[in-house]
């Protein structure tokens, strides 16, 4: 029997990168995957790939900056499935402007809406049904920027990812005794499309030394597949080889837009 056989899983940001690889891996392990993303064509492509491999997937477009759309999505999922077993809060984006000196309100708000507001709204949408069923797992992909804030991640992203970590800690503090467990994943540099938004996007050679989305997906699967009696609260992942980021930091400190 596959380790996630029959589990119903919601994965955000499932069209590319970590979310895509998590969806493929979870489906391969028997999960019924609900793929969430803003661009329908991307998540439909992932869903089609899962179905070609005899997996179960449903693609649903949701703008995670729209709180009302998130609430409607949660309501529709519960009406259809009754409850979900696992929520993977993977979607996220960073600001183009990294420095606190220059980032404007619009960009700051956008980063917070996706990286923490959407995490709160989605988690709250499903948490009551999880409690009713006596179990549920919430996994949030944060960042090492939450633990070591700085210009590489940027002020808005670092702060928002730290908030999502804190929220997962709150779930464990408040709801573990009700069968709910929360896990935070802290990846360092991963070769994903989010890197394209940096003031100085890494070169192909630099990306070659980074972790790959599949690596992070494996960590997410560990959190999801542990016996109910065990919660993996935090996992930190970093590339084995460090790279020189001095040029990246210079660009982040000086680029205003």
N, C-alpha and C positions, 0 to 999 in steps of 0.2 A: 504493500500500500504506500502511495506517495505521501510525503510528510505534511502536505497541506490539502490533502484530499477533502473536497467538500467545503472548504473554507471560502467565505465571501470576503473579498479584499477590494478596498478602494485605494487607488494609487494616483496621486496628483503629479502633474508634470510628466505624464507617461509617454509623451510623444518622442522624446529624445533623451540621450544621456543616461543618467542614473535611473530615472523613472522608467524608461524603455527597457533597460536591462533587468530591472526589478520585475516588471510585468512579465517579461519572457521567462524569467527564472521561476517566478511564482506559479505561472500557468503550467510550466513544465512539471512542477511539483503537485499539480492537481487542483490548484485554487481556481475559483471562478473570479475572474478579474474584471473590475470596473475601472476603465481607464479615463482619466480626467485631464483635460488640457484646453487651452484657449483655441488652438488651431485644429479644427476637426480632422482635416486631411492627414495630419501627422498621427493622431491617436487611432484613426481608422486603419492606417497602414500597419500599425503595431497590432491592432486587433486582428487584422487579416492574417498576419504572420503567425499569430497564436493559433488561429483556427486551422491554418494549413497544417499545423503540428498536432491537430486533434485536441487543442485546448479550448477553453471557454472564455470569451472576452466580450465586453460591451464598451463602446466608445461614446463618451458624453462630453460635449463641449460646454465648458463653464468658464466665465471670466472671473478669476479669483480676486480681482480688485472690486468686484460687485458683491457686497454682502448679501443683498436680497437674492441674487442668483445662486449664491452658495446655499442659502436657507432653502430655496426651492428645490435645488438638487438633492439636498439631504432628505427632504420630505418625500420626494419622488422615489428615492432609493429605498427608504423604509417602507413605503406603501407597496413596493414591488417585492422586496426580499424579507421584510419583517425586521431584520437586524443585519449587521455586518460583524465579521469576526476581527478584522484587522484594518486599520486605517494607516496608510503610509503618506504622511505629509512631506512630499518630496519637492513640490514646485517651489521655485524661488528665483529671484533675479537680483542683480546688484545695480548700483548706480554707475553711470558713466563718469560722473565727477565723484572722486573719492574723498577729497579733503573737506573737513568740516568748515573750512574758511569759505568755500566756494559753492557747495552743493545747495541747490535751491529747494524751496518748499515742495514743489510739485514732484521732484525726483525723490526727495526724502519720503513723502507720503506714499508714493507708488511702491517703494521698497518695503515699507512697513505693512502696507495692505496685503501684499503677497506673502511675505515671510513670517508675519506674526498674526495679523488680523484674520487672514484666511485659515491659519492653523487653529485659532480660537473658534471661529465660526464652524468649521468642519467638525472639529472635535466635539463641540457642544451639540451639534446636530445628531451625532451618533452615540454620545456617551450614555444617555438615558436608556436606550434600548440595550446597550451593552450591560448596564447595571441590572436591568430586568432579567437578562439571561445569565447573570452571574459571572461573566468573563468577557474580556475584550482586550485587544492590544493596540496601542497607539504608538507609531514609530515616526519620529520627526528627523529629517535630515537637516541638521544645523551646519556648523562649520567650525574649523579651528579658529576662525576669526572671532567667534564668540568667546573663546578662552584666551586668545592673544590678539586683542583688537589692534588695528593699525591701518596704514595706508594701503597695504596689499589688498585687503578685503574692502576697505573704505568705511567711513564713519556710519552711514546709514545701515549697511549690510551687517557690520559687526554688531551694532546695537540691536538690530532686529533679530539676528540669530541668537544673541544672548537671551533675548526675551523668550524666544521659543524654547530654549533650554530650560529656562526658569519655569515655564508653563508645564513642561513634562515632569519636572521635579515636583511641582504642585500636585499633579495627578497622582504620582506615587505616594505623596504624603497624605492626600485626602481619600484616595479611592482604592488603594491596594487591598484593603480588607473587604472590599466589595467585589474583588476579582478582576479589577482593571489594572493593567500594567502599562507603563510608558517607557519608551526607550529613545535616547537621543544619540544620533550618529554625528560624529565630528570629523568630516574629511578635511584634509589639507588639499593641495592642488590636485584636481582631477581633470583629465582631458575631456571637457564637455563644452557645448556651445556657449555657456555663460562666460567663458574666457574671452570671447570675441568682443565683449562689452567693456573690457578693460581699457584704460588710457593707452597702455602699450600691450596689445595682444601678444602672447607668447608665440615664438616661432615654432615651426614643426619639430625642430631638433629639441627645443625646450619641452615641448609637449611629450616627446618620446620618453622622457624620464619620469613623467607624472604617473599617478595611478590612473587606471581605466575605470569606466562606469561599472563594468562587471565586478570589479573588486569591491566596490561599495555595495552592490546588490547582494553579494555573498554575506556581507555583514548584516544587512537588513533581514535576509532570510534567517540568519542565526537568531536574531531577536524574535522573529515571528514564529519560529519552529521549536523554541525551547518548551519543555513541559510547563503546563500552567502553573506549577508550583514555583517556577523560577522566573525572575525578571532580570533582564540585562539592562541596567539603567543607562550606561554610557559606553560608547566605543569610540576611541580616537584612532584615526588612520592617517598615516603620513607616507609619502614616498620614501623609499629606503635611501636614495641618493638626494642630497640637498642641492639646489641650484642657486646661482648668484641672482638675487632679485634686486640688486642695487639700482639698475636701470628702471625697473618697474616702480620702485618707490619714488625715484626722482620724477618720473612722469606723473605719478599720482599726486605728488605734492605741488606740482607746478601747473598742471593742466586744469583750466577753469571750466572748459566745456568741450 
